[in-house]
Amino acid sequence: MEGTIAAVILLPFFGTALGACAALGVKEKLPQALNRACSGFAAGVMTAASVWSLLIPALEQTKPHGPFSVFAVIGGYFAGVIGMTATEKTAARLLRKRRGGTLSGTAMMILAVTLHNVPEGLAVGVACAGLANHTDTVAGVTALSLGIALQNVPEGAVISLPLRAGGKSRARSCGYGVLSGTVEPASAVIALLAAAPIGRMMPFLLSCAAGAMLHVTVQELIPEAVTPASRRGAISFAAGFALMMAMDVLL
């Protein structure tokens, strides 16, 4: 049983790591047009993930508690937006004090995707707790973990490819993508040890992550992707959105 739980917990991380390896195939800094396309694709993936992976599951979990429970999801969503805004301002202020810098859009994207991985890890941990208590099946828990792992593949690429496009080395770009996935097994273990309270907080946590991701998408990625002179960013956004939507619905 312990081996099965360990494998289930690690599967989502391997999905993120696999997607991050996309940067290893990029030999040099990407042209500006392709950089816009990558930003558009990333924005599409993050928007679809925010809706289908986070907001819709959060709403479904609150349905049994009546229609007014939607305000818990709305509260979590705005907490994510406000939290990401406050994080950006605080980090920028600290950077200005140290070396006159600002927090880059890429750094905000890494933070948002990492935050998005936390509730997914918690969901796997809660499911593993059910398996340990014999209230869930191995097949059901494995299907959940495998589905999250597969949808994490494009999310890993969403981090590593823009980093590579910005001139980072292949190893560093891939490393940052892999690092963003480490929070999933860590949060899964936490949820496994404290399943009951974590389970009750899941709608709020899911919508909070959605707010953070959509904030970064609108503020950082879409302006980078879309220019009046080119439609590549908009087309790439549509492609990324469609891919992530299909993976979320099918898996």
Summary of the structure (lengths in Angstrom):
residues: 251
radius of gyration: 18.1
end to end distance: 24.2
largest distance: 58.0
contacts: 954
relative contact order: 0.25
helix: 87%
strand: 1%
